[in-house]
Amino acid sequence: MCSKDAYPLPNIDKLGFLDAYSGHNQIRMDTPNEEKTTLITKDTNFCYRVMPFGLKNASAIYQRLMDQVFKQQIRRNVEVYVDDMVIKSQSIAQHVANLEKVFGGTLQI
């Protein structure tokens, strides 16, 4: 029998989740490195011009980029783990303001 762990979980109503699915595909490969991603087929060869998922350092490169993009907001109102982001707010008004900061514009609600 195990005793219940009373550690408090975050209030899900005060969090907003974003998933930047395939966000790494927005990062342009360095031109000299494109040939290192060559795929050889029967008829021709292809290479990636954007960073493919599964590239050895893709996650680290993407995390570094997200840390730079959101450096003013991380640990304040945003947490980033590779392509998953959490927007933290105490109220609806603050959440809208935080989302505007993340998206860099004005939201219409």
Summary of the structure (lengths in Angstrom):
residues: 109
radius of gyration: 19.3
end to end distance: 48.9
largest distance: 63.1
contacts: 225
relative contact order: 0.18
helix: 35%
strand: 19%
